[in-house]
């Protein structure tokens, strides 16, 4: 097994005595290469790397990222952060998601006893509750203001709206505004030729807002951007200080659109077995929606890329069935009992559906890593 092999995991996928399916199988060499390359890029761009762990949710991978130079972890939910601090070696956490509600605030205060924690906020309501809790506990919480640079999901609109929110949050006791954050996710769905321009525009707008706030006396130390599709561009904007890619550790079908990625750069595959051939033009796999998730992709038809059989389409999923439509030239290839590899369309969701990663090293399953933060959505 080599990194460049078109079917990097085929030796393992075909080993009945080793592998039961469906299973998530990870090529360690590709994984470590992906981690090393992003760390090297961050250093070359002069920004810190704070990877989002929502993709892998696995303490062993967090440790590999920290060893490669990551400054800490980005997490969506406190549950993910609790795992990465307890088992992943992370001591510096960004919660890139609003922390709302008394139960979460109690857990946040407990987490702050074990790690440095920064919380991203985009509302005065959430900030007010955190301010009261921090003041009562005699603590100070570092805050990033989440800024909408065009995705139109969460965040205060870049410019006047974001600046006004930052000023208001900076006045609250128990909070210290230290940075601005955006997720330039609008680049993800853009045409490949448009991604660079969209990413650069988002980065520049965020930097301009930071400059404006500094001129008003706010100590904005961190200007943080985050999107794997935009990762080659936004961090190069002068004034950006931090990047937060996530998917890059594994890569997936979505990446085939916007970069020079192919299956040989995808560290994770869903291994599946052909369990039925009910018609000449149809095969059924044991990987359905509970293994692959339901996400579609603009990069390839169907519900994943079948390595070595790209014209065969996983046309539909039910909970436990993946229905593959076979072109004429593939009808002899999918026999009952055959093992195949699938690069998922959206690897983050596929990982959250499984309990473990089978780590392949030197052509063998060398380790099993628990996806310890799976399901930690609170």
HUUR-V475844 format. One record per helix or strand of 3 or more residues. SS is the DSSP state (H for helix, E for strand). FROM is the first residue (numbers start at 1). TO is the last residue. If there is no record, write none. Layout:
BEGIN
ss: (SS,SS)
from: (FROM,FROM)
to: (TO,TO)
END
This chain:
BEGIN
ss: (H,E,H,H,E,H,E,H,E,H,E,H,E,H,H,E,H,H,H,H,E,E,H,E,E,H,E,H,E,E)
from: (10,23,28,59,73,78,92,102,116,124,141,160,175,185,192,222,234,247,255,263,268,282,289,313,322,328,339,347,356,364)
to: (13,27,45,67,75,87,95,112,121,137,148,170,182,187,215,225,236,249,258,265,279,285,292,317,325,330,343,352,361,370)
END
